[in-house]
Amino acid sequence: MYEVGIDISAEKPKLMTQDMVDGALRVVTMGCGVDGICPAVFVQTLEWSLDDPKGRIIDEVRRMRDEVQTRVDSLWKEVEDGC
């Protein structure tokens, strides 16, 4: 992420809270459905079943990052268009 100007070195995964959901236009999970258990069952959720980047070579992680960016861009356009 740092390569594209985003520093997430101090960030850690966070549990989704009701306050987060209440303030969101859309909720997207990534890999949440892998084990068939998703904490976001209380709200309509988009599941982006993506591979876990942990332990992957950097080129694979870059492809995953770019896929997330493509999906975010598409979702943002939907939100802007009022869908």
PyMOL commands that set and color helices and strands:
alter all, ss='L'
color gray80, all
select helices_A, chain A and resi 2-4+18-22+32-35+58-80
alter helices_A, ss='H'
color red, helices_A
select strands_A, chain A and resi 28-29+46-47
alter strands_A, ss='S'
color yellow, strands_A
deselect
rebuild
show_as cartoon
